[in-house]
Amino acid sequence: MTPVRRQLLDLCSAPDHYERDAREIAEMQLLAAQELFEQRIEQLPLLKRRADDGAVTRIGKLDDLLPLLLPHTAYKSYPPSFIEQGRWDRMLQWLQTLSVENLGDTDIRDVSGVDDWVDRLWAAGHQVMATSGTSGKCSFLNRSLRDREQLREYFKVVMGGFLGLTPKQDRPVFQLFPKGGPNYGVQSSLMNAELWGRPGDIHFLSDEPLKISEVSRAATLRKRMKEGVATPTEIADFEAESAAKNRQSQVRLQQMVEKILAHRHEPIFLSGMWAQHWIIMQTARAMGIGDGEFHPDSLVAAGGGLKGIALPDDYEQQINRFYGNVKRPKNYGMTEMALMLPRCEAQRYHVPAGLIPLVVNANADELIGRVDGVVEGRFAFVDLLFEGRWGGVIGGDRVRIDFAPTCACGRRGPVLLEPITRFAAPGEDDHIGCAGTIDAYLRGAVEA
């Protein structure tokens, strides 16, 4: 790894991470971007093409990065027929255009479906992350084994760093998620369990891995229902399967709740969705357990939607009162980005030194200049951690970034402000100006 890039990534895990002058970090980030650009332009023909089209020969200013950013939609730009027809060789060829590593060592003989295809990639050492949006089409993003090792170092500080806690593998861990699957959230849960969990006292909601095919199928059906083309049989079958799985999940959750409550007087690590925390609270109240009985050094993370569960308007406040004065970590992140942004006491998300934050206009064809204050637009970035792929991405979130030198919490550097919303409405495609050109190049590379 190049020297300046290494310095920035090491700084991400250092105690004085957010005490450095933001201007100093910004200067180092440009140098690191140039180092990385020199490497990746020789490894990724797509990046070379983008550089040539944008007449970029070196990274001397932030504007030079704009033509090199890939829209987040590029990672699902393969023709759907490749999966529908089982053309796993073509899928591998498509993924290669976005990957630094050679994927040729992946055994794709007799692949039985998309989950099997991803499993084969993992077996060959390519830790592909998959995510399915509301359209039902999965994005696939390669991650190397080295990426995971570097990310693990960052995870040692990102969950508890702002809260005065460090992982010591000494506490019960309860992750209300599946134990496996090629999903960034699931893999983050596994990493946190490794770092914080006491051996023999690590618990997941299910040992069954999250299947991308099932997530994609659910999203596709929701889209078909919205369009009015789903058949009654399709809907009935899906609802029956969903109800059965929900019953199984509720049984598992109730079993885990008993363990969680039994450990409430010692520091634990607990992470789940708001609806799951509501069930924990309701069960505790039925057992006569009141508010505020959890150990104050417990880490309790909550997030996500309600998944159709009707809860009162003040459900967050009730759940927070129930857990009491525990530590509540919260981070901003996405599958396309390795380095998450931890939230501080001022409810702001701090940008780590290894991430170059950029704000572009809605069409992503203009970089919005930084000022000593708040800038609003589409979030884009260059994540300097990745070895498995190019880390420059145009995201789908509408953000406000405060580039003032110091946050209200006293830490240095740029921060993201709440609320963070999406540019595209649920079920709609995100229209990014450069996406069509990049998709055409990728299709041409596969069909050549």
Number of C-alpha atoms within 10 A of each C-alpha: 11 12 10 18 23 14 16 22 21 16 19 22 20 13 10 10 17 21 12 15 14 18 11 10 18 17 12 18 23 20 19 23 24 22 18 21 21 14 13 19 18 12 19 18 15 22 22 18 16 20 21 13 11 14 11 17 14 14 18 14 12 17 15 19 24 25 22 26 22 26 23 21 21 20 20 19 21 22 14 13 10 15 15 11 9 16 16 20 18 16 19 19 19 23 22 19 21 23 22 21 18 12 17 13 12 19 14 18 10 10 17 11 16 18 17 16 23 24 20 19 20 19 13 14 17 23 23 20 22 22 22 21 16 19 19 22 20 24 20 23 23 26 22 19 14 15 17 19 10 16 20 18 15 21 21 19 20 24 26 18 18 16 18 10 16 16 18 12 16 14 21 24 29 24 23 23 23 20 18 18 20 22 21 19 18 19 17 16 23 20 17 21 25 17 20 22 23 16 13 8 13 17 21 21 20 17 11 12 14 18 17 22 17 13 17 19 16 19 20 20 20 18 19 18 15 11 10 9 10 15 11 10 9 12 14 11 11 15 13 11 10 13 12 11 12 12 11 12 16 14 13 15 20 16 12 19 21 13 14 21 17 10 15 17 14 14 20 25 21 20 23 18 17 20 22 19 25 17 16 20 23 15 16 18 13 9 10 9 14 14 16 15 17 23 18 17 18 23 22 21 20 18 15 9 9 12 9 7 8 9 12 8 8 8 15 17 9 15 20 18 16 23 22 15 15 22 22 19 19 22 18 16 15 13 17 23 21 23 26 22 21 24 23 21 11 11 15 24 24 24 23 26 28 24 24 22 20 23 25 22 16 18 14 24 13 13 19 16 11 15 11 10 12 16 19 16 20 24 25 27 22 24 21 24 24 23 21 21 21 26 23 26 22 27 25 20 16 21 22 21 26 23 20 17 17 17 19 12 11 13 18 20 25 25 27 25 18 12 9 13 13 14 19 13 10 12 17 12 13 19 16 19 13 17 20 15 10 19 19 11 16 21 15 11 15 17 10 6
